[in-house]
């Protein structure tokens, strides 16, 4: 690291980006897919159908089903149809945790539906911030990668003094120069997004990363901090405690008002179509309470844990959410910026496209290092082989594994025992084979073969879907299939351009070896 500041920052940018780049690509790619995690969930359970049922009517249908079968339970939980999840699901007690005990209903008829078990789009969401490691360990590892990302971004800003000019510079088919131009252009184009998404990702887990303030102010009691920081969530936990405390037996019986009425009243507060779930405590008793929770997406402030509470027997409003304090609002807005739960589908598509460009920035940076090392006489061939095989395995192999997971969802038998585990085995198995293939094959052939496989599988996914399912294709599923097919075309175009890049590199090498012939041409 000796030399000028620019040279030192260049060294830091190179090694920080290389050693963490593979992890960052996996984090950004799965995070980009997680923008549409609920839509992927919906596609991966084709047994569910969109009945376009209003939330209030669906709540009444769920109430009738629960009253007939679980009238003696102290807790009812109802997930209502929304724009992103047009599904009605119910559970009782605490069995909804982890998806266990959840029953899906037809919102029109109230009949039960048994969709296939799947890891769904939730897998991409959890992988994005845990890398499928134990949660606390995974959050720390991803947090370390996010800090390295900030270091790489800041050092990159220092390196590129002519940053505005480089935004408009791209020279195709120029080998190393082209990779550098692509890396610089994608980095400069979305620099504000890169800084925002990386910083907000760290800020979400600030209590875990920097617990000193909470330990000092609350004597190490993190639960007390959360109770004060999120009073609505604390009130909901207190309600659940009442249900477990046996107060239902001592209260006289009383009819539960139609749950659709509570949905309508909650929509008056949050907005039409913005109620995502209901929780009913002590149904059929005079002390019944109904908690209506909004969907995460009605404003930039992430309102997770928010809700409005009614008396279930007489309809009295018991607790309305209070405006967030300044510090709480700041943290919620920071989280909202990262999760992109606001702005509807236009904002989601913007985040998705930005995520793809971010993946391109990281990928071109990794390839650029390999291209530069290949030209250096002192380069370590074994280390270069490791770098090139990891580049192929992480960029092309992970993309192939993601598409293979969608294929596996359709090809694995719907009634297969432990189906989610088999989907996980398929994903990680394909990814591992991608690395083995990249190690055994020459880099150029490995790139072309893995990207070709991913392109073919992505482009033909609609054909597989029509062949293996007989469910009606609603707008959401059609949009997902069209998007995946479009990505397949983009990957195919990349494969098609690889020979052009290689030919240009060989021609340039020939001109360097024969300067007279190069000048005459």
LUMVEXLUM-288739 format. One line per field, with one value per residue (C-alpha): residue in one letter; x negated, z negated, y. Coordinates in pm, 1 decimal, always signed. Layout:
r <- c(A,...)
xx <- c(X,...)
zz <- c(Z,...)
yy <- c(Y,...)
REM end
This chain:
r <- c(X,X,X,X,X,X,X,X,X,X,X,X,X,X,X,X,X,X,X,X,X,X,X,X,X,X,X,X,X,X,X,X,X,X,X,X,X,X,X,X,X,X,X,X,X,X,X,X,X,X,X,X,X,X,X,X,X,X,X,X,X,X,X,X,X,X,X,X,X,X,X,X,X,X,X,X,X,X,X,X,X,X,X,X,X,X,X,X,X,X,X,X,X,X,X,X,X,X,X,X,X,X,X,X,X,X,X,X,X,X,X,X,X,X,X,X,X,X,X,X,X,X,X,X,X,X,X,X,X,X,X,X,X,X,X,X,X,X,X,X,X,X,X,X,X,X,X,X,X,X,X,X,X,X,X,X,X,X,X,X,X,X,X,X,X,X,X,X,X,X,X,X,X,X,X,X,X,X,X,X,X,X,X,X,X,X,X,X,X,X,X,X,X,X,X,X,X,X,X,X,X,X,X,X,X,X,X,X,X,X,X,X,X,X,X,X,X,X,X,X,X,X,X,X,X,X,X,X,X,X,X,X,X,X,X,X,X,X,X,X,X,X,X,X,X,X,X,X,X,X,X,X,X,X,X,X,X,X,X,X,X,X,X,X,X,X,X,X,X,X,X,X,X,X,X,X,X,X,X,X,X,X,X,X,X,X,X,X,X,X,X,X,X,X,X,X,X,X,X,X,X,X,X,X,X,X,X,X,X,X,X,X,X,X,X,X,X,X,X,X,X,X,X,X,X,X,X,X,X,X,X,X,X,X,X,X,X,X,X,X,X,X,X,X,X,X,X,X,X,X,X,X,X,X,X,X,X,X,X,X,X,X,X,X,X,X,X,X,X,X,X,X,X,X,X,X,X,X,X,X,X,X,X,X,X,X,X,X,X,X,X,X,X,X,X,X,X,X,X,X,X,X,X,X,X,X,X,X,X,X,X,X,X,X,X,X,X,X,X,X,X,X,X,X,X,X,X,X,X,X,X,X,X,X,X,X,X,X,X,X,X,X,X,X,X,X,X,X,X,X,X,X,X,X,X,X,X,X,X,X,X,X,X,X,X,X,X,X,X,X,X,X,X,X,X,X,X,X,X,X,X,X,X,X,X,X,X,X,X,X,X,X,X,X,X,X,X,X,X,X,X,X,X,X,X,X,X,X,X,X,X,X,X,X,X,X,X,X,X,X,X)
xx <- c(+0.0,-293.4,-259.7,-9.5,+339.9,+486.1,+254.1,+337.6,+711.2,+672.2,+503.1,+775.4,+1054.5,+910.9,+860.1,+1163.9,+1379.7,+1224.6,+1229.0,+1581.4,+1711.5,+1827.7,+2028.4,+2163.4,+2282.1,+2479.8,+2624.7,+2725.0,+2865.5,+3085.5,+3181.7,+3287.7,+3503.6,+3642.8,+3795.9,+4064.4,+4050.6,+4427.1,+4490.7,+4244.3,+4423.7,+4751.0,+4608.7,+4451.3,+4792.2,+5003.9,+5285.8,+5379.8,+5604.9,+5678.3,+6050.5,+6032.2,+6223.9,+6237.5,+6060.8,+6377.8,+6572.3,+6273.8,+6254.5,+6620.0,+6555.7,+6259.2,+6469.0,+6736.0,+6473.4,+6298.3,+6624.2,+6731.4,+6401.3,+6209.2,+6468.4,+6288.3,+5946.8,+5823.5,+5635.5,+5739.1,+5499.0,+5618.2,+5402.9,+5622.7,+5598.6,+5392.6,+5263.0,+4936.7,+5074.9,+5430.3,+5461.1,+5675.9,+5501.8,+5598.5,+5436.1,+5510.4,+5299.2,+4926.9,+4906.2,+4874.6,+4509.1,+4287.2,+4590.3,+4694.3,+5065.3,+5165.2,+5480.4,+5548.2,+5910.1,+6096.2,+6211.8,+6537.1,+6652.5,+6455.7,+6330.9,+5981.5,+5698.1,+5379.3,+5098.1,+4765.3,+4496.7,+4218.4,+3941.4,+4078.4,+3946.0,+3892.3,+3574.8,+3420.5,+3523.4,+3364.5,+3056.4,+3007.9,+2929.6,+2814.9,+2652.1,+2847.0,+2627.3,+2763.0,+2945.6,+2716.8,+2398.8,+2539.6,+2639.8,+2287.5,+2125.5,+2351.3,+2289.6,+1914.9,+1968.2,+2179.3,+1901.6,+1655.5,+1897.3,+1894.1,+1512.4,+1505.8,+1752.4,+1567.5,+1227.1,+1372.5,+1490.6,+1138.8,+981.2,+1200.3,+1139.9,+1310.0,+1619.9,+1868.1,+1675.7,+1652.4,+2030.0,+2050.5,+1756.1,+1797.4,+1575.8,+1716.3,+1505.9,+1188.9,+1111.4,+990.1,+1088.6,+1448.2,+1476.5,+1341.0,+1581.8,+1877.6,+1772.1,+1727.9,+2048.7,+2266.9,+2102.0,+2142.8,+2496.2,+2627.0,+2380.7,+2655.5,+2849.0,+2540.8,+2461.0,+2824.3,+2894.3,+2567.2,+2598.2,+2966.0,+2892.0,+2644.7,+2876.6,+3156.4,+2949.2,+2792.3,+2889.4,+2702.6,+2396.7,+2370.6,+2540.8,+2343.4,+2608.1,+2892.7,+2683.0,+2601.4,+2952.0,+3150.0,+2900.6,+2860.0,+3235.0,+3288.1,+3652.6,+3724.3,+3577.4,+3797.6,+4108.0,+4045.9,+3937.9,+4237.2,+4532.4,+4781.0,+4583.8,+4560.6,+4936.6,+4990.3,+4763.7,+4958.6,+5278.5,+5129.8,+5029.4,+5391.5,+5497.7,+5248.1,+5340.6,+5679.7,+5894.7,+6124.8,+6289.5,+6386.1,+6545.5,+6913.9,+7005.4,+7081.1,+7120.7,+6823.6,+6913.3,+6852.7,+6481.3,+6548.5,+6673.5,+6340.8,+6155.9,+6365.1,+6306.0,+5932.3,+5924.5,+6069.7,+5748.7,+5488.9,+5652.0,+5858.1,+5695.1,+5422.1,+5522.7,+5312.3,+5413.2,+5636.3,+5568.4,+5866.0,+5821.1,+6088.7,+6347.6,+6700.5,+6640.0,+6718.9,+6347.2,+6277.7,+6030.9,+5957.5,+5619.8,+5606.2,+5260.4,+5174.5,+4970.7,+4614.0,+4646.6,+4879.6,+4599.7,+4221.0,+4216.7,+4191.4,+4484.8,+4400.0,+4566.0,+4825.1,+5195.1,+5531.7,+5723.7,+6102.9,+6333.1,+6466.5,+6800.5,+6915.6,+6683.7,+6528.7,+6193.9,+5943.5,+5611.9,+5510.3,+5149.1,+4975.9,+4750.0,+4389.3,+4144.4,+3866.3,+3599.3,+3837.3,+3957.6,+3597.7,+3518.5,+3843.5,+3782.1,+3428.4,+3569.4,+3845.1,+3590.3,+3412.0,+3718.1,+3894.7,+4239.5,+4368.4,+4459.7,+4630.4,+4503.3,+4334.2,+4100.8,+4045.4,+3948.0,+3711.9,+3541.1,+3529.1,+3358.8,+3119.1,+3039.8,+2958.5,+2728.0,+2561.1,+2501.9,+2351.1,+2120.2,+1993.6,+1967.9,+1773.3,+1537.2,+1463.3,+1409.9,+1193.7,+951.9,+915.6,+863.5,+591.7,+415.9,+418.4,+207.8,-55.6,-359.1,-405.6,-50.2,-9.5,+159.9,+308.5,+458.5,+587.2,+751.2,+927.2,+1045.3,+1177.0,+1355.1,+1518.8,+1622.8,+1801.1,+1948.9,+2080.4,+2204.6,+2317.7,+2355.1,+2571.4,+2790.7,+2831.5,+2918.3,+3188.5,+3354.8,+3312.8,+3502.7,+3801.4,+3777.0,+3752.7,+4068.8,+4259.2,+4079.7,+4072.1,+4393.5,+4639.7,+4701.4,+4329.6,+4244.8,+3997.7,+4047.5,+3888.0,+3571.0,+3553.0,+3581.8,+3293.5,+3086.4,+3155.3,+3052.6,+2727.8,+2653.7,+2674.4,+2463.7,+2196.7,+2193.5,+2150.7,+1830.1,+1703.3,+1778.9,+1602.8,+1295.9,+1273.0,+1343.7,+1152.4,+1300.9,+1436.5,+1615.0,+1743.0,+1889.7,+2062.3,+2199.4,+2337.5,+2484.5,+2633.8,+2797.8,+2936.7,+3061.7,+3231.9,+3400.0,+3517.1,+3652.2,+3839.5,+3981.9,+4324.4,+4337.6,+4258.4,+4525.1,+4794.5,+4685.8,+4683.2,+4975.0,+5335.6,+5392.6,+5527.3,+5251.5,+5341.7,+5169.1,+4912.1,+4797.6,+4791.7,+4575.9,+4329.4,+4303.3,+4256.9,+3986.0,+3793.7,+3815.7,+3685.5,+3392.9,+3330.5,+3306.2,+3061.2,+2844.6,+2860.6,+2746.5,+2453.9,+2354.8,+2379.8,+2151.0,+1876.0,+1720.5,+1714.3,+1520.5,+1276.4,+1222.0,+1149.2,+898.0,+720.5,+709.6,+558.3,+299.2,+209.1,+155.1,-72.1,-271.3,-298.4,-303.0,-390.8,-94.3,+125.9,+20.4,+79.7,+427.6)
zz <- c(+0.0,+45.0,+274.6,+322.7,+177.8,+514.1,+536.7,+181.6,+247.5,+572.1,+384.6,+117.1,+375.6,+570.5,+282.6,+83.7,+394.1,+492.3,+157.8,+68.8,+425.4,+458.3,+138.0,+238.6,+575.0,+400.5,+154.4,+427.0,+665.1,+401.9,+267.2,+617.1,+649.0,+299.7,+425.6,+568.6,+296.6,+244.4,+617.7,+639.3,+345.3,+535.1,+855.1,+668.7,+533.4,+848.1,+653.8,+519.9,+736.7,+734.5,+669.0,+654.1,+327.0,+116.3,-217.5,-419.3,-251.4,-279.9,-654.1,-695.9,-507.2,-734.8,-1042.6,-942.1,-883.9,-1215.7,-1412.9,-1280.4,-1350.8,-1616.6,-1826.2,-2150.0,-2051.0,-2222.3,-1918.4,-1555.2,-1290.7,-944.9,-649.4,-411.7,-31.2,+83.8,+415.6,+377.7,+193.9,+316.4,+77.5,-230.1,-504.3,-864.7,-1170.5,-1539.7,-1849.9,-1789.6,-1516.9,-1241.5,-1334.9,-1062.2,-843.0,-1049.4,-1100.5,-830.7,-634.1,-296.6,-207.2,+106.0,+22.1,+215.9,+97.8,-224.4,-109.5,-211.3,+43.3,+9.4,+200.5,+244.7,-15.6,+109.1,-17.6,+219.0,+260.8,-115.0,-55.6,+148.0,-116.6,-404.1,-201.1,-122.0,-483.4,-633.1,-341.6,-472.7,-782.5,-1138.8,-1166.4,-1404.1,-1237.5,-893.6,-987.2,-1115.8,-801.8,-574.2,-788.9,-744.1,-368.2,-375.2,-555.8,-293.1,-26.0,-175.3,-181.6,+184.4,+281.5,+100.7,+227.7,+578.3,+554.6,+457.7,+743.2,+1019.1,+1020.3,+1359.5,+1236.4,+1442.6,+1765.9,+1703.6,+1682.2,+2055.5,+2160.0,+2293.8,+2555.0,+2663.3,+2778.5,+2624.5,+2377.0,+2042.1,+2135.3,+2201.0,+1868.7,+1688.5,+1871.5,+1790.7,+1426.2,+1396.1,+1579.2,+1372.5,+1050.3,+1129.1,+1266.6,+939.5,+688.8,+472.9,+478.4,+384.4,+90.4,-24.6,-0.3,-172.2,-457.7,-523.5,-526.4,-807.0,-993.5,-1010.9,-1251.4,-1442.0,-1777.8,-1696.2,-1549.0,-1807.7,-2130.5,-2365.7,-2381.4,-2454.2,-2713.7,-2887.3,-2884.3,-2951.9,-3162.8,-2891.4,-2863.3,-2486.9,-2528.4,-2734.6,-2455.5,-2192.4,-2412.1,-2441.1,-2081.1,-1945.0,-2180.7,-1929.0,-1910.8,-2291.8,-2317.5,-2073.7,-2277.2,-2588.3,-2410.4,-2325.8,-2688.8,-2789.3,-2554.5,-2710.1,-3062.1,-3071.0,-3092.2,-2823.4,-3061.7,-3318.5,-3065.7,-2971.1,-2622.3,-2361.8,-1984.7,-1781.0,-1541.5,-1170.0,-1108.1,-776.9,-970.5,-1150.4,-819.9,-679.8,-987.5,-980.9,-611.4,-706.7,-902.3,-674.0,-332.7,-108.8,-45.6,-301.9,-570.6,-549.8,-849.8,-1154.3,-1494.2,-1715.6,-2088.1,-2287.9,-2008.2,-2137.2,-2470.4,-2597.5,-2627.0,-2262.9,-2089.6,-1718.4,-1598.3,-1238.1,-1087.6,-772.2,-483.6,-461.0,-179.0,-250.3,-312.4,-314.9,-694.0,-752.5,-984.5,-1081.3,-1412.9,-1369.6,-1417.6,-1545.0,-1820.4,-1863.3,-2113.4,-1924.6,-2106.4,-2086.8,-1822.5,-2054.6,-1944.5,-2213.1,-2070.2,-1759.6,-1644.6,-1755.3,-1528.0,-1545.9,-1748.6,-1556.8,-1634.0,-1567.5,-1245.3,-1127.7,-1185.0,-1020.4,-713.9,-683.7,-699.1,-454.9,-203.2,-212.1,-193.5,+79.7,-60.8,+59.4,+400.2,+534.7,+834.4,+1008.4,+709.8,+696.7,+1062.5,+1007.9,+720.5,+926.9,+1221.5,+987.3,+825.6,+1160.8,+1249.7,+909.8,+984.0,+1317.1,+1138.4,+899.6,+1173.3,+1413.5,+1131.2,+1060.5,+1429.2,+1470.8,+1206.2,+1385.6,+1722.9,+1578.8,+1403.1,+1718.3,+1893.5,+1621.1,+1655.6,+1277.8,+1213.5,+1002.2,+1234.9,+951.2,+781.6,+1114.8,+1175.6,+837.4,+913.2,+1259.4,+1139.7,+853.5,+1094.1,+1312.5,+1019.1,+834.7,+1130.2,+1381.8,+1140.6,+889.0,+1169.1,+1299.1,+949.9,+907.5,+1235.5,+1150.8,+826.7,+1027.5,+1251.1,+948.8,+805.9,+1109.4,+1162.1,+803.9,+717.8,+534.0,+268.1,+209.5,-160.3,-278.0,+43.5,-83.3,-174.5,+173.2,+325.4,+106.6,+207.8,+572.4,+538.9,+354.2,+554.8,+886.5,+741.9,+622.6,+962.1,+1118.9,+924.0,+1008.7,+1374.8,+1365.2,+1208.2,+1463.4,+1775.9,+1927.9,+1820.6,+2164.5,+2211.6,+1853.0,+1898.3,+2221.9,+2105.8,+1772.5,+1907.2,+2200.4,+1961.4,+1747.3,+2055.5,+2200.1,+1871.4,+1807.8,+2159.7,+2161.4,+1810.0,+1947.1,+2155.0,+1846.9,+1649.2,+1909.8,+1939.2,+1566.9,+1426.9,+1518.1,+1297.7,+1448.2,+1528.3,+1352.6,+1422.7,+1146.6,+1270.0,+1631.7,+1533.9,+1353.2,+1644.7,+1891.4,+1675.5,+1638.8,+2014.5,+2079.0,+1844.8,+2041.4,+2360.1,+2188.1,+2079.1,+2429.0,+2574.0,+2329.4,+2450.4,+2809.4,+2739.5,+2575.5,+2907.5,+3028.3,+2721.7,+2757.7,+3130.3,+3059.3,+2791.8,+3029.1,+3304.7,+3069.3,+2952.5,+3315.9,+3385.7,+3082.4,+3197.2,+3556.2,+3532.8,+3902.7,+4018.1,+3766.9,+3902.1,+4264.6,+4184.0)
yy <- c(+0.0,+234.0,+533.7,+812.5,+823.3,+720.4,+420.0,+315.9,+349.1,+154.1,-130.4,-121.1,-107.7,-400.9,-641.4,-539.3,-578.2,-911.0,-1091.2,-979.8,-944.3,-1304.5,-1277.1,-935.5,-1068.3,-1344.8,-1091.4,-845.9,-1108.0,-1272.9,-930.1,-826.6,-1138.0,-1076.1,-750.8,-981.4,-1248.2,-1261.4,-1283.6,-1573.7,-1737.0,-1704.5,-1854.8,-2146.2,-2251.8,-2285.1,-2450.4,-2105.3,-1889.9,-1518.7,-1478.6,-1096.3,-1111.1,-790.8,-823.8,-757.6,-1038.7,-1273.8,-1196.0,-1298.2,-1622.8,-1698.1,-1617.5,-1869.1,-2140.0,-2076.3,-2056.0,-2395.3,-2573.5,-2379.2,-2199.8,-2295.9,-2159.0,-1843.3,-1706.7,-1680.6,-1552.1,-1451.4,-1346.0,-1149.0,-1124.4,-827.0,-698.0,-891.2,-1197.3,-1267.4,-1562.7,-1623.1,-1822.0,-1896.0,-2050.1,-2085.1,-2041.3,-1996.1,-2261.6,-2002.8,-1954.4,-2096.4,-2165.2,-2468.8,-2518.4,-2268.7,-2355.2,-2193.8,-2118.8,-2029.8,-1675.1,-1726.6,-2069.9,-2113.3,-2454.2,-2561.6,-2564.6,-2767.2,-2596.3,-2769.2,-2712.8,-2486.9,-2263.8,-1999.9,-1650.8,-1632.7,-1833.1,-1551.3,-1298.0,-1491.0,-1583.5,-1214.1,-1123.0,-1456.8,-1647.4,-1947.7,-1953.7,-1952.7,-1620.6,-1429.3,-1556.0,-1482.6,-1127.8,-1061.9,-1204.8,-1001.5,-694.4,-739.7,-764.1,-446.7,-258.9,-382.9,-262.5,+86.8,+79.4,-27.0,+246.4,+524.2,+412.5,+390.7,+751.9,+860.8,+662.6,+799.4,+1172.4,+1212.3,+1035.0,+1238.5,+1183.0,+808.3,+788.6,+870.5,+653.3,+301.8,+140.8,-198.3,-493.3,-346.5,-622.2,-489.0,-134.3,-242.1,-424.0,-117.3,+114.0,-111.8,-132.5,+244.7,+334.2,+99.3,+220.5,+590.8,+552.6,+410.2,+550.4,+709.8,+381.0,+178.9,+405.8,+412.9,+39.9,-53.3,+196.9,+122.2,-250.6,-191.5,+45.2,-213.3,-426.0,-136.3,-285.7,-605.9,-434.1,-153.8,-269.2,-43.3,+231.2,-11.8,-193.6,+133.6,+284.7,-33.7,-231.3,-489.3,-554.6,-541.0,-645.9,-333.4,-123.2,-286.2,-248.4,+124.4,+172.2,-21.6,+31.6,-111.0,-435.0,-448.6,-405.1,-691.8,-917.1,-824.7,-927.9,-1265.3,-1300.3,-1246.4,-1524.5,-1763.1,-1653.5,-1822.4,-1506.5,-1645.2,-1891.6,-1627.5,-1389.4,-1434.6,-1544.4,-1280.2,-1293.4,-1180.4,-900.6,-966.0,-934.9,-764.8,-461.6,-432.5,-454.8,-168.7,+46.2,-24.1,+68.8,+406.9,+463.6,+300.3,+322.3,+93.9,-243.4,-178.9,-432.0,-744.7,-954.4,-991.2,-1144.3,-1230.6,-1287.9,-1477.2,-1508.2,-1568.2,-1390.9,-1044.2,-962.7,-1051.1,-821.4,-780.3,-656.2,-531.2,-499.4,-303.3,-436.5,-312.0,-66.9,+218.9,+470.4,+501.1,+456.6,+82.3,+15.8,-340.9,-423.5,-149.0,-217.0,-96.9,-280.4,-310.3,-477.1,-775.9,-788.0,-424.2,-274.6,-15.0,+126.1,+28.6,+144.9,+336.4,+366.8,+685.0,+892.8,+781.4,+984.5,+1155.4,+897.3,+609.0,+769.4,+810.5,+445.2,+332.9,+546.4,+408.3,+54.1,+148.0,+275.1,-60.3,-285.5,-82.1,-152.7,+184.8,+320.6,+9.0,-185.1,+111.3,+144.9,-232.3,-242.4,+50.3,-134.4,-454.3,-283.4,-104.4,-437.5,-596.1,-306.7,-342.9,-712.3,-608.2,-363.2,-631.1,-894.1,-672.4,-578.7,-944.9,-1022.5,-712.4,-837.5,-1172.8,-1001.5,-777.1,-1064.7,-1277.2,-1013.3,-992.7,-1214.9,-1237.5,-1350.7,-1665.5,-1917.7,-2123.0,-1817.1,-1691.2,-2028.1,-2005.7,-1651.5,-1739.8,-2053.9,-1862.8,-1588.2,-1841.4,-2033.5,-1727.3,-1521.5,-1782.8,-2076.0,-1889.6,-1753.9,-2108.6,-2236.8,-1970.0,-2068.2,-2437.3,-2377.8,-2254.3,-2561.4,-2788.1,-2638.0,-2761.8,-3095.2,-3226.0,-3415.8,-3191.7,-3457.5,-3532.8,-3562.5,-3300.0,-3109.7,-2786.4,-2975.3,-3124.1,-2777.0,-2663.5,-2966.0,-2891.6,-2525.9,-2587.7,-2902.4,-2714.8,-2434.7,-2681.1,-2853.0,-2510.1,-2456.7,-2806.7,-2749.2,-2410.5,-2572.8,-2852.5,-2649.8,-2360.7,-2025.6,-1929.6,-2263.3,-2261.9,-1912.7,-2001.2,-2337.8,-2222.9,-1899.8,-2093.0,-2339.5,-2056.1,-1869.5,-2177.1,-2270.9,-1913.7,-1864.0,-2197.4,-2164.1,-2053.8,-2374.0,-2583.6,-2399.5,-2466.4,-2830.9,-2913.4,-2709.7,-2655.4,-2351.6,-2032.3,-1784.6,-1460.9,-1129.9,-1179.6,-1520.9,-1406.1,-1108.7,-1332.3,-1575.5,-1290.5,-1132.0,-1458.7,-1520.9,-1168.8,-1233.4,-1553.9,-1348.3,-1112.1,-1404.6,-1548.9,-1216.4,-1224.2,-1571.2,-1454.5,-1158.0,-1366.0,-1485.3,-1123.4,-1013.1,-1301.3,-1232.5,-866.3,-967.6,-1206.4,-944.9,-690.5,-944.7,-1015.8,-645.7,-620.4,-924.3,-790.9,-411.7,-363.0,-569.9,-392.3,-53.3,-155.9,-282.0)
REM end
